[in-house]
Amino acid sequence: MYQAIEKAADRLEAILALEIDTLRGKASEPLSELTTRKNHCLLELSRLSRSLAGTADRDQRIDDRLRLLQKALKESQRVLGLHVQASREIGGVIAATISAADSDGTYTTAVLRRG
């Protein structure tokens, strides 16, 4: 069982590393493809973990391996969070720029409040 989990964890970590490199601009993989591959690996690990649920004498190597995988997942989550935050900020700048370009200042909220 340990070998199956180790292989699945290795595949997932490789995908996470490629995803992080892509988000940092060091690689150019399609993020949608990486997400699909990542989801398949997570499903595989989920199925493997269900088969371990009833096992009383679990191999300690599995817990150790999953802790390493957890670190990789946390790093991926951190980088994805930065990417989402940056996307929101860029979207806000674009929206403000479009709004400023479309308006001559005549109907701003300050003018509407004054009546």
N, C-alpha and C positions, 0 to 999 in steps of 0.2 A: 504494500500500500504506500509506503514511504516513497518508493521510486516513482509511482504515478503522480503523487503530489509534488514531488521535486521537479519533475518534467513540466507539469502544468505551471508551477510557480516560475520556473525558468523562462518559459514561453511568455508568460504575462509580464515578467520583469523586462524582457527584451522589447516587448511592445511599448511598455511604459517609458523606457529609455528613448525609444524612437519618437514617441509622442512628445516627450519633453524637449528633445533636440529639434523637432519640427516647430514647436511653439517658440523656442528660442531662436529660430531662424538658421539652425545648423544643419537641418535636413529639410526635404521638401516632399514628405509623404502626405497624401490626402488624409486629413483628420477624420473624415467620415469612415474611411477604410480602417484606420487605426481603431476607431471607436467600435466598429463591428468586430474586429479581431479581439479587442479587449473584452467585449461582452461575451464572446464565445469562451474565452479563457476563464472568465469569472463564473460562467455557467458550469463549465467543467469542474472547477474547484468547488463550487457549491454542491454539485452531485457527489463528488468525492467526500466532502465533509459530512454529508448525510449518511454515507456508508460507515463513517467513523463514529457517529453519534451513539451507537449502542455498545461501542467497544470500551471495556473497563480498563484494560491495560494498553493504553495508547503509547505508541513509540515517541519518546521525547524528541527525537530528531524532527518529527512532524511539527511539534510546537515551535521548535527553534527555527525551522524553515519558514513557517508562517509568520513569525515575528520579523524575519528579514523582509518578507514580502510586504508586510504591513508598513515598514519604513519606506519602501519604494512607492507604495500607494499614497502615503502621506506626502511625499515629495511631489508626486504627480498632482495631487489635490492642491498643493500650494502653488505650483506653477500654473495650473489651470485657473485657479482663483485670481492670480495676477493677470492672466490673459483676459479673463472676463472683466475685471476691473478696468484694465486699459481700454478694452472695447467700449465699455460704458462711457468712459471719459472722452474717448474720440467721438462717440455718437453725440454726446452733449455738446462738444465743440462744433460739430457739423450742424446740429440743430440750431445752435445759437447763431452761427454764421448765416444759415439760410434765413432765419427769422430776421436778422439785421438787414440782410440784402433785400428782402421782400417788403420791408417797412420803411416809410419815409419819416416815421416818428409821429405822424399825425394822430394815430389811434393807439397810442400806448396805454397800458393799464393806468398809469398816473393821470393821464388826461381824462380817461373814462371815469375815474373816481371823483375828479373835481367837477365833473358834469359839464 
